[in-house]
Amino acid sequence: MNPKTKLATVTLAVLVVGAGASITRANPPATQNPAAAATRADIGKTLGFVPQFFLKFPEGMLPGTWEEMKTLQMNPNTALPGRTKELIGLAVAAQIPCRYCIVGHTEFARLNGASETEIGEAVGMAAITRHWSTFLNGIQTDETKFRGEIAKIIAHVKASAGKAPAGKPVTVVDGDTALAEVTQLLGSAPEFLQRFPGVARAGAWRQMRDVQMNPATVTSGKNKELMGLAVASQVPCRFCIIAHTEFAKLNGATDAEITEAIAMAAFTRDMSTMLNGMQVDEVQFRKDVDRLVKNVTSKKERAAR
């Protein structure tokens, strides 16, 4: 055999063997990992089928991911109800942004009774949190001073609970009147609001006042602050974490509710990373979500008969 031919043959053989080994590693048989096989069986039993995105997960990731989903997101006995958890997931997903998670959490929130207004307010809280996270970090806010300002606001709100604001109502028309209303309602104007560009301060303040601080929204103050905390935790924004944690407590949130909100943020980021990184087919994902919703709806209807 010609030496060049022999070399080409050996090289081809090495490539074929290498490719075969690569294929074997990339596509292990379904029975190779007993824990993953058992997890797929449990998913099928629980959901009525195995969504295609779970089939794309590395087998080592699947058991823990599914267990966390069942015990946190899907668990009806957590401190937070299903609707709140899904709205928190939506708030986080909206500002990642993750199209898969937005679709899933929106439909699951609706399945848990969330209205379109609640869905909009959850997304709105995510936007407000990212807005102030950007500004607080960008101006290099002093954390010690910020903590002191939040503590001062909390003390003022507690002391003035049930009382009408002192003085005549302020009509916000510009940056100066915005600061005047902030001082009237919160007892003082935090430095970050004072440093916000005066020409845009009125709009930024009204957005915070009319959504986050508004007691007449469909979403409760506690849940709005938990949404803000969830978003802040995974930005991450230390300033927003500090503020939303204290405001959530002020609105009656328990430690269990606070940690579950943060855990939902963590799990949403976990799933977002996997879904996007594995390039899950979005059309099929939407079909799987629709099928999940239909299966759960059918179960509820049968149970109600």
C-alpha positions as CSV (number, residue, x, y, z in Angstrom):
1,M,0.0,0.0,0.0
2,N,1.2,3.5,-0.9
3,P,2.4,5.2,2.4
4,K,0.2,8.2,1.7
5,T,-2.8,5.9,1.1
6,K,-2.0,4.0,4.3
7,L,-1.7,7.3,6.3
8,A,-5.1,8.5,4.9
9,T,-6.7,5.2,5.8
10,V,-5.4,5.4,9.4
11,T,-6.4,9.0,9.7
12,L,-10.0,8.2,8.5
13,A,-10.2,5.3,11.0
14,V,-9.2,7.6,13.8
15,L,-11.8,10.2,12.8
16,V,-14.5,7.5,12.6
17,V,-13.6,6.1,15.9
18,G,-13.4,9.6,17.5
19,A,-16.7,10.6,16.0
20,G,-18.3,7.4,17.3
21,A,-17.0,8.0,20.8
22,S,-18.2,11.6,20.6
23,I,-21.7,10.5,19.5
24,T,-21.8,8.0,22.3
25,R,-21.0,10.6,24.9
26,A,-23.4,13.2,23.4
27,N,-26.3,10.8,23.2
28,P,-26.2,8.4,26.1
29,P,-29.0,5.7,26.1
30,A,-32.0,6.7,28.2
31,T,-31.4,3.8,30.6
32,Q,-27.8,4.9,31.4
33,N,-28.9,7.1,34.3
34,P,-31.5,5.3,36.5
35,A,-32.3,8.5,38.4
36,A,-33.0,10.4,35.2
37,A,-35.2,7.5,33.9
38,A,-37.2,7.5,37.1
39,T,-37.5,11.3,36.9
40,R,-38.9,11.1,33.4
41,A,-41.4,8.5,34.5
42,D,-42.5,10.8,37.4
43,I,-42.8,13.8,35.1
44,G,-45.0,11.8,32.8
45,K,-47.2,10.5,35.6
46,T,-47.5,14.0,37.2
47,L,-48.0,16.1,34.0
48,G,-49.6,13.5,31.7
49,F,-46.6,13.7,29.4
50,V,-42.9,14.7,29.3
51,P,-42.5,18.2,27.8
52,Q,-39.8,18.3,25.2
53,F,-37.6,20.7,27.1
54,F,-37.1,18.2,29.8
55,L,-35.9,15.7,27.3
56,K,-33.1,18.2,26.3
57,F,-31.8,18.6,29.8
58,P,-28.6,16.8,30.8
59,E,-29.5,13.7,32.7
60,G,-27.5,14.8,35.7
61,M,-29.6,18.1,35.9
62,L,-33.0,16.5,35.5
63,P,-33.7,14.9,38.9
64,G,-32.8,17.9,41.0
65,T,-34.5,20.4,38.6
66,W,-37.7,18.4,38.7
67,E,-37.7,17.9,42.4
68,E,-37.2,21.7,43.0
69,M,-40.0,22.5,40.6
70,K,-42.3,20.1,42.4
71,T,-41.5,21.2,45.9
72,L,-41.3,24.9,45.2
73,Q,-43.2,26.1,42.2
74,M,-45.8,23.4,42.0
75,N,-46.3,22.8,45.7
76,P,-49.7,24.0,47.0
77,N,-48.5,24.0,50.6
78,T,-45.8,26.7,50.4
79,A,-46.0,30.0,52.3
80,L,-46.8,31.8,49.0
81,P,-49.8,30.7,47.0
82,G,-49.4,29.4,43.4
83,R,-50.6,32.6,41.8
84,T,-48.1,34.8,43.7
85,K,-45.2,32.4,42.8
86,E,-46.1,32.5,39.1
87,L,-46.4,36.3,39.1
88,I,-43.0,36.5,40.8
89,G,-41.6,34.2,38.2
90,L,-43.1,36.4,35.5
91,A,-41.7,39.5,37.0
92,V,-38.2,38.0,37.0
93,A,-38.6,36.5,33.5
94,A,-39.8,39.8,32.0
95,Q,-36.6,41.6,32.8
96,I,-34.1,38.9,32.1
97,P,-35.7,38.7,29.5
98,C,-36.6,35.0,28.8
99,R,-39.3,34.4,26.3
100,Y,-39.8,30.8,27.4
101,C,-40.3,31.8,31.0
102,I,-42.5,34.7,30.1
103,V,-44.8,32.4,28.2
104,G,-44.8,29.7,30.9
105,H,-45.3,31.9,34.0
106,T,-48.0,34.0,32.2
107,E,-50.1,31.0,31.4
108,F,-49.5,29.4,34.8
109,A,-50.4,32.6,36.5
110,R,-53.7,32.7,34.6
111,L,-54.2,29.0,35.5
112,N,-53.9,30.1,39.1
113,G,-56.5,32.8,38.7
114,A,-54.4,35.8,38.0
115,S,-56.1,38.6,36.1
116,E,-54.6,40.6,33.2
117,T,-54.3,43.5,35.6
118,E,-52.2,41.5,38.0
119,I,-50.1,40.3,35.2
120,G,-49.5,43.8,34.0
121,E,-48.7,45.0,37.6
122,A,-46.1,42.2,38.0
123,V,-44.3,43.2,34.9
124,G,-44.6,46.9,35.9
125,M,-43.0,46.1,39.3
126,A,-40.1,44.4,37.5
127,A,-39.7,47.4,35.3
128,I,-39.7,49.8,38.2
129,T,-37.1,47.7,40.1
130,R,-34.8,47.6,37.2
131,H,-35.2,51.3,36.6
132,W,-34.1,52.2,40.1
133,S,-31.5,49.5,40.2
134,T,-29.8,51.1,37.2
135,F,-29.9,54.6,38.7
136,L,-28.8,53.6,42.2
137,N,-25.9,51.6,41.0
138,G,-25.0,54.1,38.3
139,I,-24.6,57.0,40.6
140,Q,-22.6,54.9,43.0
141,T,-24.9,55.3,45.9
142,D,-23.4,55.1,49.4
143,E,-24.9,51.9,50.9
144,T,-24.6,53.0,54.6
145,K,-26.3,56.2,53.9
146,F,-29.0,54.5,51.8
147,R,-29.7,52.0,54.6
148,G,-30.2,54.9,57.0
149,E,-32.6,56.7,54.6
150,I,-34.7,53.5,54.2
151,A,-34.8,53.1,58.0
152,K,-35.9,56.7,58.3
153,I,-38.7,56.2,55.8
154,I,-39.9,53.0,57.5
155,A,-40.0,54.8,60.9
156,H,-42.0,57.7,59.3
157,V,-44.5,55.4,57.7
158,K,-45.1,53.5,60.9
159,A,-45.5,56.7,62.9
160,S,-47.9,58.2,60.5
161,A,-50.0,55.1,59.9
162,G,-53.7,56.0,59.7
163,K,-53.0,59.7,59.6
164,A,-53.5,62.0,56.7
165,P,-50.4,63.6,55.2
166,A,-49.6,67.0,56.8
167,G,-50.3,70.1,54.8
168,K,-52.1,70.6,51.5
169,P,-51.9,67.9,48.8
170,V,-49.0,68.6,46.4
171,T,-49.7,68.7,42.7
172,V,-46.7,67.2,40.9
173,V,-45.9,69.1,37.8
174,D,-42.1,69.1,37.8
175,G,-39.0,67.9,39.6
176,D,-39.3,70.3,42.6
177,T,-42.9,69.5,43.3
178,A,-42.1,65.8,43.0
179,L,-39.5,66.3,45.8
180,A,-42.1,68.2,47.8
181,E,-44.6,65.4,47.6
182,V,-41.9,62.8,48.4
183,T,-41.1,64.7,51.6
184,Q,-44.7,65.0,52.5
185,L,-45.4,61.3,52.0
186,L,-42.2,59.7,53.2
187,G,-41.0,62.3,55.7
188,S,-37.8,63.1,53.7
189,A,-36.5,62.9,50.2
190,P,-33.8,60.2,49.7
191,E,-30.6,61.3,48.1
192,F,-31.1,59.2,45.0
193,L,-34.4,61.0,44.2
194,Q,-32.7,64.3,44.8
195,R,-29.9,63.4,42.4
196,F,-32.3,62.1,39.7
197,P,-32.4,64.6,36.7
198,G,-35.0,67.3,37.7
199,V,-36.5,67.4,34.2
200,A,-37.5,63.7,34.5
201,R,-38.0,63.3,38.2
202,A,-41.8,63.9,38.1
203,G,-42.4,61.0,35.8
204,A,-40.1,58.7,37.6
205,W,-41.6,59.5,41.0
206,R,-45.2,59.2,39.7
207,Q,-44.4,55.8,38.3
208,M,-43.2,54.6,41.7
209,R,-46.0,56.3,43.6
210,D,-48.8,55.2,41.3
211,V,-47.8,51.5,41.1
212,Q,-45.4,50.4,43.9
213,M,-46.8,52.7,46.6
214,N,-50.4,52.7,45.5
215,P,-52.7,50.9,48.0
216,A,-55.5,50.7,45.4
217,T,-53.7,48.4,42.9
218,V,-55.1,44.9,42.4
219,T,-51.8,43.4,43.7
220,S,-51.2,43.8,47.4
221,G,-48.4,46.0,48.7
222,K,-46.8,42.9,50.2
223,N,-46.8,41.0,46.9
224,K,-45.5,44.0,45.0
225,E,-42.6,44.3,47.3
226,L,-41.9,40.5,47.1
227,M,-41.8,40.9,43.3
228,G,-39.4,43.8,43.6
229,L,-37.2,41.7,45.9
230,A,-37.2,38.7,43.6
231,V,-36.1,40.9,40.7
232,A,-33.5,42.7,42.8
233,S,-32.1,39.5,44.1
234,Q,-31.1,38.2,40.7
235,V,-30.0,41.5,39.0
236,P,-28.4,41.7,41.6
237,C,-28.9,45.1,43.3
238,R,-28.0,45.4,46.9
239,F,-29.8,48.7,47.3
240,C,-33.1,47.3,45.9
241,I,-32.7,44.2,48.0
242,I,-32.4,46.3,51.1
243,A,-35.4,48.5,50.3
244,H,-37.8,45.8,49.0
245,T,-37.0,43.5,52.0
246,E,-37.8,46.2,54.5
247,F,-40.9,47.3,52.6
248,A,-42.1,43.7,52.3
249,K,-41.7,43.3,56.1
250,L,-43.5,46.6,56.5
251,N,-46.4,45.2,54.5
252,G,-46.6,42.0,56.6
253,A,-44.3,39.6,54.7
254,T,-42.9,36.7,56.8
255,D,-39.4,35.4,56.6
256,A,-40.8,32.3,54.8
257,E,-42.5,34.4,52.2
258,I,-39.4,36.5,51.6
259,T,-37.1,33.4,51.2
260,E,-39.7,31.7,48.9
261,A,-39.8,34.9,46.7
262,I,-36.0,34.8,46.4
263,A,-36.0,31.1,45.7
264,M,-38.6,31.6,42.9
265,A,-36.3,34.2,41.4
266,A,-33.4,31.7,41.6
267,F,-35.3,28.9,40.0
268,T,-36.6,31.1,37.2
269,R,-33.0,32.1,36.4
270,D,-32.0,28.4,36.6
271,M,-34.7,27.4,34.1
272,S,-34.1,30.4,31.9
273,T,-30.4,29.5,31.6
274,M,-31.2,25.9,30.6
275,L,-34.0,26.7,28.2
276,N,-32.0,29.3,26.3
277,G,-28.7,27.6,26.5
278,M,-30.1,24.3,25.2
279,Q,-31.9,26.3,22.4
280,V,-35.3,24.7,23.1
281,D,-37.7,25.0,20.2
282,E,-40.0,27.8,21.1
283,V,-43.0,26.7,19.0
284,Q,-42.9,23.3,20.6
285,F,-42.4,24.9,24.1
286,R,-45.6,26.9,23.6
287,K,-47.4,23.7,22.5
288,D,-46.2,21.9,25.6
289,V,-47.3,24.8,27.9
290,D,-50.8,24.8,26.2
291,R,-51.0,21.0,26.8
292,L,-50.0,21.4,30.4
293,V,-52.6,24.0,31.0
294,K,-55.3,21.9,29.3
295,N,-54.3,18.8,31.4
296,V,-54.5,20.8,34.7
297,T,-57.8,22.4,33.6
298,S,-59.3,19.0,32.8
299,K,-58.2,17.6,36.2
300,K,-59.8,20.5,38.0
301,E,-63.1,20.1,36.0
302,R,-63.2,16.4,36.7
303,A,-62.5,17.0,40.4
304,A,-65.3,19.6,40.6
305,R,-68.0,17.1,39.2
